[in-house]
Amino acid sequence: MKNGERDLAQRTKAFALRIIKMYSALPKETVAQVLGKQVLRSGTAVGANYREANRARSKAEFIAKMGDCLKELDETAYWLELLVEAVIVPEPRLLPLSDETGQLIAIFVTIINRAKQMQNAE
């Protein structure tokens, strides 16, 4: 695994751990728990899918798995927005996590676009 891959693997794992911590701090009300479980599932799936992408057998499989990462990040952003807009978690508390979600989305979009360019160049 190259340094950039290792860094992103560590970053997506740290992201998952932050999601777990956020979920654990949610109120025990039904709505908070339902939304929390959704963000827990999508937020922790990013790192798992990234690990799978790095073991892809082809560029097409790599691009597809990276697309899964992007899909999970976008879904995570949605659930975080709902937690704020449903007044379950104050926005300032989720801002760092939302910011990291946005940064990871930008990184994955860039990686996918470059991989597609490389695939088309072949």
HELIX and SHEET records of a PDB file:
HELIX    1   1 ASN A    3  SER A   24  1                                  22    
HELIX    2   2 THR A   30  ALA A   53  1                                  24    
HELIX    3   3 LYS A   59  GLU A   85  1                                  27    
HELIX    4   4 GLU A   91  ALA A  121  1                                  31    
END                                                                             
